[in-house]
Amino acid sequence: MISYCTNVHPAEDVAGIMRQLDEYALPVRERLGDDRLGVGLWLSAPVARGLADDRAARRRFRAELDARGLAVYTLNAFPYGGFHDEVVKHAVYVPQWTDEARVSYTIDCVNVLADLLADDAAYGSISTLPLAWREPWSGYDDLRAAESFERVVRAARATGERPIKLAVEPEPGCVLDTVADALGWLSGRVDPAYVGLCVDTCHLAVSFADPAQTLAAIAESEVDIVKVQASAALHVEKPSEAREALAAFAEPRYLHQVRELGDRVLKADDLPEAMSDLPGEGPWRVHFHMPLHWTPEAPLATTTDVLRTVLNGLPGEPHIEVETYTWSVLPDAGDLVGGIAAELRWAREQVAA
């Protein structure tokens, strides 16, 4: 089952979540002709706490999902809240994994998912941030974060026979910037039965890491891929000739990290910074989640080739979640129901190929 991530919707209370699901998820399911549709829920911290504290409310929520033919395998617990504020940027990395609020929120998500988990799910997954934004961070923070993960694992062990697993999601600019960083940090620090990787293929592409080699390195490690966020980055082969096209994506809500490939990978923390500071002599990849089925006009392109390589080389059957949260800030985004349905159709075709 491939899910779509509901962090594309702005609702931050249960009633709002249900309205959004009725407005978008049900029409998507109907457009695809499915009896059941996977939804990767994003629950803000207050929603997660309210549901975790009220088992009857969890049961009602589950019944509402079942009645709509919506199945939950995974949660996205990276954004804590305010993900559709006018300006998000670095706030999405707060609270970090040394903060009690992050631990409490994630434990709430563990307990909620245990009751929402689809009957045919072998396990539940919860994607989470790669510790923090890179600065400030210290060796002492490493110790505190590892202790925080252990607390969440203890909560996950108590939920029942089907494990709830954390999926750490490397992201450019964070403490765990790349998959290699995440493998190095997780190995030996966490229980691999309950903590693994979320491979976001947009983030992987932005890093310019070779996807096949990355999968091989994961296979050789003790860390499993728990979840894949099927996503595509913006690619520009000749950025010096694409400034006008790129400017349309320099929007103020989200952080759009940029990497330029040359003799070494050059870095900028946001697209406006890249346009002023990077030389633009080599190809750029921009952390802007692009619809999977889109083929933009030259000089722009996307990194669906990286996504295809990952989907075709996955070991096991990790959860797959389409996560294009940027529809509200995309130039000429169009119909959201049609867009989500087209993305899911595209992703299913790649997995079946």
Residue pairs with C-beta under 8 A, 6 or more apart in sequence:
1 36
1 38
1 71
1 73
1 118
1 120
2 38
2 230
2 320
2 321
2 322
2 344
2 347
2 348
2 351
3 37
3 38
3 39
3 40
3 71
3 72
3 73
3 74
3 319
3 320
3 321
3 322
4 25
4 28
4 37
4 38
4 39
4 40
4 321
4 322
4 323
4 340
4 343
4 344
5 40
5 42
5 76
5 229
5 321
5 322
5 323
5 325
6 17
6 20
6 21
6 25
6 39
6 40
6 41
6 42
6 76
7 42
7 76
7 78
7 79
7 83
7 323
7 325
8 324
8 325
8 327
8 328
8 336
8 340
9 17
9 20
9 24
9 42
10 16
10 20
10 83
10 84
10 328
11 17
11 19
11 20
12 44
12 46
12 47
12 81
12 82
13 44
13 46
13 47
14 47
14 50
14 51
14 57
14 61
17 41
17 43
17 47
18 64
21 39
21 65
21 68
21 70
22 68
24 336
24 337
24 340
25 37
25 39
25 68
25 70
26 68
26 69
26 70
27 337
28 37
28 337
28 340
28 341
28 344
29 36
29 37
29 68
29 69
29 70
31 337
31 338
31 341
32 341
32 344
32 345
34 69
35 69
36 69
36 70
36 71
37 69
37 70
37 71
38 70
38 71
38 72
38 73
38 118
38 321
39 65
39 70
39 71
39 72
40 72
40 73
40 74
40 75
40 76
40 319
40 321
40 323
41 72
41 74
41 75
41 76
41 116
42 75
42 76
42 77
42 79
42 83
43 51
43 75
43 77
43 109
43 112
44 79
44 80
44 81
44 82
44 83
45 80
45 81
45 101
45 105
45 108
46 81
48 77
48 105
48 108
48 109
48 112
49 104
49 105
49 108
50 57
51 57
51 58
51 61
51 108
51 112
52 58
52 107
52 108
52 109
52 111
52 112
55 115
58 112
58 115
58 116
59 115
61 116
62 115
62 116
65 71
65 72
65 116
71 118
71 120
72 113
72 116
72 117
72 118
72 124
73 117
73 118
73 121
73 124
73 125
73 319
74 113
74 124
74 125
74 126
74 127
74 167
74 227
74 319
74 321
75 109
75 112
75 113
75 124
75 125
75 126
75 127
76 126
76 127
76 321
76 323
77 105
77 106
77 109
77 126
77 127
77 128
78 92
78 127
78 128
78 129
78 169
79 88
79 92
80 92
80 94
80 95
80 101
80 102
80 105
82 88
82 91
83 92
83 325
84 253
84 328
85 91
85 253
86 252
86 253
87 252
87 253
88 253
88 254
88 255
89 253
89 254
89 255
89 270
90 133
90 255
92 129
92 254
92 255
93 129
93 132
93 133
93 174
95 101
95 102
95 105
96 102
96 129
96 131
96 132
96 133
96 141
96 145
97 103
97 128
97 129
97 131
97 132
97 144
97 145
97 148
97 149
98 132
98 141
98 144
98 145
98 148
102 148
103 148
103 151
103 152
106 126
106 128
106 152
106 166
107 151
107 152
107 155
109 126
110 126
110 152
110 155
110 156
110 159
110 164
111 155
111 159
113 124
113 126
113 164
114 124
114 159
114 160
114 162
114 164
117 124
117 162
117 164
121 162
122 162
122 317
123 162
123 163
123 164
123 165
123 226
124 162
124 163
124 164
124 165
125 164
125 165
125 166
125 167
125 198
125 226
125 227
125 318
125 319
126 164
126 165
126 166
126 167
127 167
127 168
127 169
127 198
127 227
127 229
127 321
128 166
128 167
128 168
128 169
128 198
129 168
129 169
129 171
129 174
130 168
130 169
130 170
130 171
130 174
130 175
130 176
130 177
130 181
130 182
131 137
131 141
131 145
131 168
131 174
131 175
131 176
131 185
132 141
132 145
132 174
132 175
133 173
133 174
133 175
134 173
134 174
134 175
134 177
137 175
142 185
146 189
146 190
149 166
149 189
149 190
149 195
150 190
150 191
152 166
153 166
153 190
153 191
153 194
153 195
156 163
156 164
156 165
156 166
156 194
157 163
157 194
163 193
163 194
164 194
165 193
165 194
165 195
165 196
165 226
166 194
166 195
166 196
166 226
167 196
167 197
167 198
167 226
167 227
168 176
168 182
168 186
168 195
168 196
168 197
168 198
169 197
169 198
169 199
169 200
169 203
169 229
170 176
170 177
170 178
170 179
170 181
170 182
170 197
170 200
170 203
170 204
170 207
171 177
171 200
171 203
171 257
171 287
172 178
172 203
172 206
172 207
172 257
172 259
172 267
172 287
173 255
173 257
173 267
173 269
175 181
175 185
176 182
176 185
177 207
178 207
178 209
179 197
179 199
179 204
179 207
179 209
179 214
179 217
179 218
180 209
180 214
180 217
182 197
182 223
183 197
183 217
183 218
183 221
183 223
186 192
186 195
186 196
186 197
186 223
187 221
187 222
187 223
188 222
192 222
192 223
192 224
196 223
196 224
196 225
196 226
197 218
197 223
197 224
197 225
197 226
197 227
198 225
198 226
198 227
198 228
198 229
199 214
199 218
199 225
199 227
199 228
199 229
199 310
200 228
200 229
200 231
200 323
201 211
201 228
201 229
201 230
201 231
201 232
201 303
201 306
201 307
201 310
202 229
202 231
202 232
202 233
202 287
202 289
202 290
202 303
203 231
203 233
203 287
204 211
204 214
204 306
204 310
205 211
205 232
205 233
205 235
205 285
205 303
205 306
205 307
206 233
206 257
206 258
206 259
206 285
206 286
206 287
206 303
207 259
207 265
208 259
208 261
208 265
208 285
211 306
211 309
211 310
211 313
212 309
212 313
215 309
215 310
215 313
215 314
215 315
218 224
218 225
218 315
219 315
224 315
224 316
224 318
225 314
225 315
225 316
225 318
226 318
226 319
227 318
227 319
227 320
227 321
228 310
228 311
228 314
228 318
228 319
228 320
228 321
229 321
229 322
229 323
230 292
230 307
230 311
230 320
230 321
230 322
230 323
230 347
231 289
231 290
231 292
231 307
231 322
231 323
231 324
232 289
232 290
232 291
232 292
232 302
232 303
232 304
232 306
232 307
233 285
233 286
233 287
233 288
233 289
233 290
233 302
233 303
233 306
234 249
234 285
234 286
234 288
234 290
234 296
234 300
234 301
234 302
234 303
235 283
235 284
235 285
235 286
235 300
235 301
235 302
235 303
236 242
236 245
236 246
236 283
236 284
236 285
236 286
236 299
236 300
236 301
237 283
237 299
237 301
238 280
238 283
238 299
239 246
239 260
239 278
239 280
239 283
239 284
240 280
240 281
241 299
242 299
242 300
243 275
245 299
245 300
246 271
246 275
246 284
246 286
246 300
247 275
248 331
249 256
249 271
249 286
249 288
249 331
250 256
250 271
250 272
250 275
251 329
253 328
253 329
254 288
254 325
254 326
254 329
255 269
255 270
255 287
256 270
256 271
256 286
256 287
256 288
257 267
257 268
257 269
257 270
257 286
257 287
258 267
258 268
258 270
258 271
258 273
258 274
258 278
258 284
258 285
258 286
258 287
259 265
259 266
259 267
259 268
259 284
259 285
260 266
260 267
260 268
260 274
260 278
260 279
260 280
260 281
260 282
260 283
260 284
261 282
261 283
261 284
261 285
262 279
262 281
262 282
266 278
266 279
266 282
268 274
268 277
268 278
271 286
271 288
274 284
274 286
278 284
285 303
288 326
289 323
289 324
289 325
289 326
290 296
290 302
290 324
290 326
290 330
291 324
291 327
291 330
291 339
291 342
291 343
292 304
292 307
292 322
292 324
292 342
292 343
292 346
292 347
293 339
293 342
293 343
293 345
293 346
294 302
295 301
295 302
296 302
307 350
308 350
311 320
311 347
311 350
311 351
312 350
312 353
320 347
320 351
322 340
322 343
322 344
322 347
324 339
324 340
324 343
327 333
327 336
327 339
333 339
